[in-house]
């Protein structure tokens, strides 16, 4: 009897195998749906562990090159790690005493005056537009834009409420943040102390047949996730520092708090810095027209400098993700995991992507084995060089 290539492709010898496979998949899907509540604790555990673990990875990727360099100078790793932690603690304490009063005062003043700033900005804009030849048409456009803006704000409010619901409550969000800040350095300490221990522990439970592929996946994930986490933190510090100097030079009010907010929110690609743009725009517009022009020039010049010079040199070319993909990932992960998903959505996406690409290339190899005479898939091999080259 002539062998059927589809049955062979699926791993069987007769059509009964395919029929049984379909029935078993249907039964498995039905049973999983009936007992889905059993998996809820696992999702809770995973969502609780992801923030501190990713924060620990950030610290690991930031400090590991320095610890490795000090180790070549015959300095024990544990001494290097302790020294780095102590230095950071001293910097935080000293900076806190110096900056906290300024930041607290500017933040309080900005929060209290922000509604008045928005109202004054709208009045000035309406007064300016009313004196133009197309005042009536512009009023209609303004009303339409106002309705669209209100709908967008309502959508954003519902969206963030949904995201916060994924973390149960605001209190849960705050507690998750503090847990991550407290346990992340502990995780980073053990990763820095013995970087290979965790890796070899995982490798020991991987079947020998799959260890080569496991090594490749880990190498790719290490390069991409490390480039993103380390690059975002360093570029955030650089962006915040540049904005702080520029805002002080042009004399913008609330320069410190705006620069710090822009630097912190830079962790969220593309979207983060522009969350600060509109408050800063209102503040500059209320000062004077000259300040508004200086602010716009400074803002977009720094963004251009940051995007074209800083980010490529900090991150390298390991992480090449299309901007549309980044926006989609941020929206989806924000809806699934709230603020944690927005901040850590890109590294999670990188991990999932490498697993999906690995599975698809294994599918290509199997397809080429049984259907290669009808045309073969290209790029069916899975190596770190091929994967990163195709990015």
N, C-alpha and C positions, 0 to 999 in steps of 0.2 A: 504494500500500500504506500502511495506517495505521501511523504511527510509534508504537513502543512507548516509553512514558515511562521505564520502568526502564532500557532500553538507552541512551536519551538521558541519563538521570541518571548512568550509568556512563561516559558519554563516547563511546559507539559509535553505529553506525547499524544494524547487523544482529545477529542472535543469534550469529553466528559470532564476533563480537568478544567477547561475554560468555564463550563457550566457550574461546576463546583466552586470555582474561584469567585464567580459572580454572586452565587448564593451566599457564600461565606462572607463576602464583603458587605452584602446587604444586611445580613444578620448582625455583623459586627457594628455597622452604622446604627442599626436600630437599638442594640443593647447599649452602645455608648450614649445615645440620646436619653435612654431611660435612666442611666446612672450618672448623668453629667454632673449632678450635685456633688458627687464624691470627689470631683476634681477641683471644686471651689477652694478648698484649703491649700491645694498646691499652687493655684494662681495667686492666692494671698501671700503665700511664702515667697514666691518668685518676685512679685511686685514689691515686697518688703526688702528683699535682698539686693535687687538691682541697683537702687540709688547708692547705698554705701559701697557696694562692690565696684561700681563704675567710678565713684569718687576716689576709692583706693587706687584704681587703675590710673586715674589722672595723676595722682601724686607719684605713683610708681614710674610712669613714663617721664614725668618732669625731673625726678631726682636720680633715676637709675644711671643715666650717662655720667653724672657727677660722681656718684658712688663708685662706678666702675673705674673712673679716672683716678680717684683717690686710692682705690685698691691697687692700682698699678704702682702707686707711690709707697706701697707697703703699709698702708693704713687699713686696719681691719674694718670690715663692712659695718659692723655694729657700732663702732666708734664714729664712723662717717655719718651713719644715719642719725645717731644721737646728737651729733654736732649740728647737723642740718635742722633737725626738729627744734633744738634749743635756739638756734639763730632765728628761725621763723617765728617762734614764740616771742622772742625779744622784740623783733620787728613789729609784730602785731600789737604787743603791749605798748611800745613807744608810739607807734603810729596812732593807736587808739586814743592815747592821752592827748596827742597833738591835733588829730583830725576830728575826733568825735564831737567836740563842742561846735566846731564850724559846720560839720555835716548836719548835726541835730538842728542847729538854728536855721540853716538854709532850707532843710527839708520841711520844718514846721512852717516857716514863712511861705514857702512855695505852695504847700497844701492849702494854707489859709487864703492865699491870694489868687490861686489858680482859677476859681470860678469868675472872679472879677476880671482877670486877664482875658479869659475867653469872651466875656460879655463886651469888654472894651474893644477887642479885636473885631468882633462882629459889627459893632456900631461904626467903627472906623471904615471897615470894608464896605458897609452899606452906604455910608456917606460918600465915599470915593466913587462907588459905582453909580450912585444917583446922579452925579454930575457928568457922566459920560453921555454921548449921543444915543446910546442904546440902553438907557437905564431901565426902560420897561421890560425889554427882552431879557436883560441880565437879571432883573428881579424874578422873572418866571423861571429862568435857569437856576437861580439861587434857591428858589422854593423847591424846585425839583431835586436839586442836589441835597437840600436839607432833609427832604423826605427819604432820599436814598441813604443819606448818612444815618438818619434815625433807624432805618431798617437794618443797616449794617451793625450799628451799635447794639440793637436788640438781638441780632444774630450772634454777635460776639459774646454778649452777656449770657445767652442761652448756651452757647458753645462752651464757655469757660465753666458754667455751672455743671454742664455734663461732664467736663473734664475733672472738675473737683469732685463730682459724685463718684468718679472712679477711684478716688482716694478716700471715700466715705464722707469726709468733712474737711472744713478749713483746719480744724484742730489736728486732724490726721495728716494734712499736708505739712503743717508746721512741725509736728512730731517726727514725721518722716525726714524732714530736712535736718533737724537736730540730730537724729540718729545717724544720718549719713555723715554729718560733720564730725561726730564723735567717733564712730566706728571706722570711717574711711581711713584715717591715719593709722589705725591699728592694723587694718588689712594691708595697707601699703608698707608698714614696717616689716611684716612677715614676708611679703613679696620681695622687698628690697634685700632683706637679710639672706634669703636663699631663693633666688628667682626661679631656679630650675626644679625645686622640690614639688611644687604644685603641678608643673607640666609632666614630670616623670610619674607622678601619682596617677594622672589621667592616662598617660601612655601605657602604664602597666595593666590597665583593665581593657585596653583596646586590643581586639584580636590581631595577631601578627600579620595576617593578610591585609589588614586595613591601616597598618601603622605608617606606611609610606604616604598614603593619602592624608592621614591625620596630620602628619608633619607638615605637609603642604598647606592644608587648611589653616593650621595654627600659624604658620609663617605669614600667610597672606593677611589673616586677621590681625596679627601683631603689627604688621607694617601699616595697614590702613587705619585700624582703630588707634594705634599709637600716634600716627601722624595727625589724626583729627583731634584727639583729646589734648595732646601736647600743643599742637598748633593753635587751637582755639584759645587755650588759656594764655599762651604767650602773646598772641595777636590781640587778645582782649586787654592785657596790660599795656601793650604798646599803643593801642587805639585810645584807651582812657588817658594815658599820659600825654599824647599829642593833643587831644581835645582840651585837656586841662590847661596846657600851655597856651594854645590858640585862643581859648575863651578868655583867659586872663589878659592876654595881649590886646584883644579887641574890646575889653571892658564889659563883657556880657555879665548880667546879673546871674546869681546862682551858678557860677561857673564850676565850682567844685562838685556840687551834687549832680549837675547835668553830665559832667565828664565821667564821674564814677558810674552813674547809671548807664551811660553809653558803653563804657568798657565792660561792665558786667553783662549787659544784655547782648553784647556782641557774641556771647556764647551761643545764642540762637541765630543761626545763619540768616542773612538777608533781612529778616523781620526785626530782630532785636534792636539794632541801632535806630531804626526809624520809629520805634515806639517813643524814643526820646526826642525825635526830630520835631514833632508837633508842639509839645510843651515849650521847647527851646525857641521854636518859631514864634509862638505867641509872646514870649518874654522879649525877644528881639524886636518884634513889631511894636510893642508898647513903649519901647525905649525911644526909637527914632527910625526914620526911613534909612538913614545911613547905617545904623546898627543892623537893621534887617538885611541890607545888601551885604554888609561885611559878614554877617552870620551865614547867609546862603553861600557866598563864595567860599568861606572857610569850611563849611560843612561838606560840601560836595568835593572840594579839593582834597580834604582829608580822606573822604570815602574813596576817591579815585586812587590816592596814594596808597591807602591801606589795601584796596583790592588788587592793584596791579603790581605793587612792590613788596609789601609786607607779607601778605598771605602766601604767595607762591614761594617765597624764600623760607618761611617758617614751616609750611606744610609740605613743600616739595610737590612732586607730581604723582604721589601715591594715591591721592583721593580726588578723583575726577568724577564728580556727580553733577548732572545737569541741574540748573537752577529750578526747573519745573519739578524735577524729581524731589529736590529738597523741600519745596513748598508742599507737595503732596504728602511726603513723609511726615512733615511737621504737623499737618492737619490731622492725618490719621493717627499718629502716635499721641498727639495732644488729646484727641477724643478718647483714645483707649486708656491712657495713663496720666492724663492731666499735665501738670507742669513738669513732672518728671519725664514724660514722653517727649515734651517739646525740647527739653534740654539735652536728653540722651537719645533722642530718636535716630539721629544719623549714625552713631556707632552701632546701635541695635540693627539698623537697616543694613549696615556693612556686613555684620555677622550673618544675618539671614540671607543676604545676597550671595555670599560665598558658598553657603550650604546649598542654595537653590541652583547656582551655576554648576557646582560639583555634581549634584544629582542629574541635571540635564545633560552634562557631558558624559556621564556614565550611560545615560539613555542613548546618546549618540553612538557611543562605542558598541552597544548591544545592537542598535539598529544597523550599523555598518557591517556587523558580523552576519546578520541574516538577510539584509536587503541591500548590501553593498553593490551588488551587480546592477541595481537599478539607479545607482547614484549615491554617493557618500556624503555624509555631513562633514563640513569643515570644522576645524578647531575642536576636535573631540578629545584631545589630550588635556589633562589637568595638571599643570605645573604653575608655580608662582610666577615664572617669567611670562608664560603665555597669558595668564589671567590678568596680570597688571598691564601687559602690553595692549590687551583688548579693551582696557578701561576707557 
